[in-house]
Amino acid sequence: MTNFMFIPGLVARLSPTDYVGFTFFVGCMAMMAASAFFFLSLNQFDKKWRTSVLVSGLITFIAAVHYFYMRDYWAAFQESPTFFRYIDWTLTVPLMCVEFFLILKVAGAKQSLMWKMIILSLVMLLTGYFGEAVDRPNAWLWGLISGIAYFIIVYEIWLGNASKIAAAAGGNVLAAHKILCWFVLVGWSIYPLGYMLGTDGWYNGIHGLGLNIDVVYNIADAINKIGFGLVVYNLALKSQTN
């Protein structure tokens, strides 16, 4: 029994029992709602923080558009929309790295920090895509390279230059930076789990957990992207009132 059906002239319709498709649908609506919230709140902030909140809205808006297409792709083919997902990440994850720069810019962060994190995030994503969709027999190698790039980002924000700038800034900036760091350390760690679910390697035993790769990715995306934006929004709001 299939989990989808076609309606002439319309997109494929999700089955009420398709819990994977349900997470795509909820993810799309949550991202759209978050985008509307961030965009409509822009006028309450001064120029210094408006760009940060705007980027938060762009992250969730880009994700919402991709989730709209991924939901239909899943409904029609019952296949993981890997290509669309990585396009989404290639646009949104570097923007999440830009958020670190934007909140630390007020404390003197230089553009070199932003470009370093953007490049590392692209290495992390492109090698992940190669392992998951292009060169699956060597998924372990591409996953290793992707993981190294990820841990360099983690080091940069927890112990490197970014952490030092945040510590020097103190106050609300430091508090927001620490929360974003936890998102990267804990929230982003869900993506390697999804990668292992979608590829073969020494970790094959993890496949027995009964988890679905798209459910893992969808939940992680909603928490990380919307959560990132809310942290930035809260920082901007507190800075306005201080």
Steps between C-alpha positions, in 0.01 A plus 500: 500500500653831393512814711408737220256551218493728198227754432480611134631854463610523861797390710515159663293472817653372822341205674377573856722212617816635335685634805810584295298716261332657803837624628571655159164681511541619860857607427384709206225672699726563801767657281243719324355617830846580636588696185186710528577567866859612434415713196206674667709583806779676309369854549526481878880470486764758420737458207768327710281196565262510206738309272534216753123458530464526120752217451303290750191551287687415181626175651152377589348636176751314281436187705122540467522518119717190486277312742200577279673325210645222716157421640360454148803299391457263792126469439552416135798264518540393865872574466724721708541835317876506559583738215243763607603467863865568429410801284307632800791439736753653260302825520383501861793354698749766379239760594487350848877545515450862391275543804798433726692778325208744512447471875876521563549785254392748768790371709758541224484172305666520159370368169780242493315314778182498293672369187688234695177360640320524165776306324509235772123459483514457120774238533287321759194503272661421164695204635187380677308513171772307319488228763122477511413539132804477269767266638313280745764220505736752661238659723717446806782709348277788393325485835836522676599811305159653565532420870844662521363822351212488748731459799719789383187718505419369847853582618486848349181600677572325832873557546628699204490863391121519498478393864764755602313783329175392665669485841640851450155630404332341803139564595222409258740435212691237698178338620360479146831371366506218754147391412585496130810295585281240667279490191805419288642246745177317583252598228735460205624167633169352387610540138788248526245257646282554192804455278577166662138391460521577128836336421679173561808466719634360827202665668243279324366387836339842542256408222332262743371788712194529279562869426424659165766728353248763387327516837838557667592774252158668509487524878858624514438765235195640676671516839831639374383757247206639693692477827796687353270778389325527834832534683604783268156661533521485879848655495381783278197558722708513818751735337218734401370527856839537673 
